[in-house]
Amino acid sequence: MKSLRALHHWHSLDTP
């Protein structure tokens, strides 16, 4: 599941 990993990374990048 690449989507799951991408989502997790996205959240990390969304952090201020």
N, CA, C and O of each residue as an XYZ file, in Angstrom:
64
protein
N       0.842     -1.205      0.000
C       0.000      0.000      0.000
C       0.874      1.251      0.000
O       1.429      1.632      1.031
N       0.987      1.869     -1.138
C       1.830      3.070     -1.235
C       1.034      4.305     -0.783
O       1.600      5.281     -0.290
N      -0.267      4.235     -0.962
C      -1.122      5.374     -0.607
C      -1.040      5.663      0.893
O      -0.978      6.813      1.326
N      -1.042      4.570      1.670
C      -0.995      4.724      3.129
C       0.293      5.428      3.541
O       0.287      6.317      4.392
N       1.387      5.019      2.926
C       2.701      5.592      3.287
C       2.732      7.065      2.845
O       3.230      7.925      3.571
N       2.209      7.337      1.681
C       2.213      8.704      1.148
C       1.365      9.608      2.053
O       1.716     10.761      2.305
N       0.259      9.067      2.529
C      -0.624      9.852      3.392
C       0.096     10.218      4.683
O       0.005     11.347      5.167
N       0.806      9.252      5.224
C       1.536      9.480      6.476
C       2.595     10.564      6.285
O       2.789     11.420      7.148
N       3.265     10.511      5.153
C       4.322     11.484      4.872
C       3.714     12.870      4.684
O       4.282     13.882      5.094
N       2.546     12.883      4.057
C       1.865     14.155      3.804
C       1.557     14.865      5.115
O       1.762     16.071      5.255
N       1.062     14.088      6.067
C       0.715     14.648      7.377
C       1.952     15.222      8.050
O       1.891     16.261      8.706
N       3.062     14.541      7.881
C       4.322     14.976      8.507
C       4.767     16.304      7.889
O       5.336     17.162      8.565
N       4.494     16.451      6.590
C       4.911     17.669      5.895
C       3.940     18.811      6.190
O       4.294     19.988      6.123
N       2.704     18.427      6.518
C       1.680     19.432      6.802
C       1.933     20.103      8.152
O       1.340     21.135      8.465
N       2.826     19.498      8.949
C       3.108     20.042     10.284
C       3.940     21.321     10.184
O       4.882     21.392      9.395
N       3.602     22.302     10.961
C       4.291     23.594     10.943
C       5.692     23.516     11.544
O       6.397     24.524     11.599
